[in-house]
Amino acid sequence: MENLDDQRRVERAAKRVKALKGFYQHLAIYLIVNSVLLIIKARDLEPNEAFLTFSTFSTLIFWGLGLGIHAFGTFGTSAVFGTDWEERKIRELMDKDKEGSERWE
């Protein structure tokens, strides 16, 4: 029974590592490609052509939204709040409150 549980944990961990690897590869490609696109756009500007336009950043924006969705799928809400975020925040606020009350005694 323990062998089966261990095997399942290993499979879940391997799946998680694969998902993390996929996200970080996506992030790296996003940064490289968009950097190159921005450099090319800046280099090829015509005289009096504005750099700060929607067309300059449209790929960055829409691909960034897709990357954000990928991040949410990979990390879920734990990327923002973590698994024990509420408990840590309560402890942090209680510690600050305690420090504040000791300051005035």
C-alpha positions as CSV (number, residue, x, y, z in Angstrom):
1,M,0.0,0.0,0.0
2,E,2.8,2.4,0.9
3,N,4.6,1.6,-2.4
4,L,1.4,2.6,-4.3
5,D,1.2,5.9,-2.4
6,D,4.8,6.6,-3.0
7,Q,4.5,5.9,-6.6
8,R,1.5,8.3,-6.9
9,R,3.4,11.0,-5.1
10,V,6.3,10.6,-7.5
11,E,4.0,10.7,-10.5
12,R,2.3,13.9,-9.1
13,A,5.7,15.5,-8.5
14,A,6.9,14.6,-12.0
15,K,3.7,16.1,-13.5
16,R,4.2,19.2,-11.4
17,V,7.9,19.6,-12.5
18,K,6.8,19.1,-16.2
19,A,4.2,21.9,-15.8
20,L,6.7,24.2,-14.2
21,K,9.3,23.5,-16.9
22,G,6.7,24.2,-19.6
23,F,5.8,27.5,-18.0
24,Y,9.3,28.7,-17.6
25,Q,10.1,27.7,-21.2
26,H,7.1,29.7,-22.3
27,L,8.2,32.7,-20.2
28,A,11.7,32.6,-21.7
29,I,10.5,32.4,-25.2
30,Y,8.0,35.2,-24.5
31,L,10.8,37.5,-23.2
32,I,13.3,36.7,-26.0
33,V,10.8,37.0,-28.9
34,N,9.2,40.2,-27.6
35,S,12.6,41.8,-26.9
36,V,13.7,41.0,-30.4
37,L,10.4,42.4,-31.8
38,L,10.8,45.6,-29.8
39,I,14.4,46.1,-30.9
40,I,13.5,45.5,-34.5
41,K,10.6,48.0,-34.3
42,A,12.8,50.6,-32.6
43,R,15.5,50.1,-35.2
44,D,13.2,50.3,-38.2
45,L,11.3,53.5,-37.1
46,E,10.6,55.9,-39.9
47,P,11.4,59.6,-39.2
48,N,8.6,61.1,-37.1
49,E,7.0,57.7,-36.5
50,A,5.9,57.1,-32.9
51,F,7.3,54.1,-31.1
52,L,4.7,54.1,-28.3
53,T,1.7,52.8,-30.3
54,F,-0.7,49.9,-29.8
55,S,0.7,48.0,-32.7
56,T,4.1,48.1,-31.2
57,F,2.9,46.4,-28.0
58,S,0.0,44.3,-29.3
59,T,2.0,41.1,-29.4
60,L,3.4,41.8,-26.0
61,I,0.0,42.5,-24.5
62,F,-2.0,39.6,-26.0
63,W,0.8,37.0,-25.6
64,G,1.2,38.3,-22.1
65,L,-2.4,37.6,-21.4
66,G,-1.9,34.1,-22.6
67,L,1.2,33.8,-20.5
68,G,-0.8,35.0,-17.5
69,I,-3.4,32.3,-18.1
70,H,-0.6,29.7,-18.4
71,A,0.8,31.0,-15.1
72,F,-2.6,30.7,-13.4
73,G,-3.0,27.2,-14.7
74,T,0.5,26.2,-13.5
75,F,0.5,28.0,-10.1
76,G,-3.2,28.5,-9.4
77,T,-4.1,30.9,-6.7
78,S,-1.0,29.8,-4.7
79,A,1.1,32.1,-6.9
80,V,-0.7,35.0,-5.3
81,F,-1.8,33.9,-1.9
82,G,0.1,30.6,-1.2
83,T,-1.4,27.7,0.5
84,D,-1.2,29.1,4.0
85,W,-1.4,32.8,3.1
86,E,-4.3,33.6,5.5
87,E,-2.5,32.1,8.5
88,R,0.8,33.9,7.7
89,K,-1.0,37.2,7.2
90,I,-2.9,36.8,10.5
91,R,0.3,36.1,12.4
92,E,2.0,39.0,10.7
93,L,-0.7,41.4,11.6
94,M,-0.8,40.1,15.2
95,D,2.9,40.6,15.5
96,K,2.7,44.1,14.1
97,D,-0.1,44.9,16.5
98,K,1.9,43.5,19.4
99,E,4.9,45.5,18.4
100,G,2.8,48.6,18.2
101,S,1.3,48.1,21.7
102,E,4.7,47.5,23.2
103,R,6.0,50.7,21.7
104,W,3.6,52.8,23.7
105,E,3.9,51.1,27.1
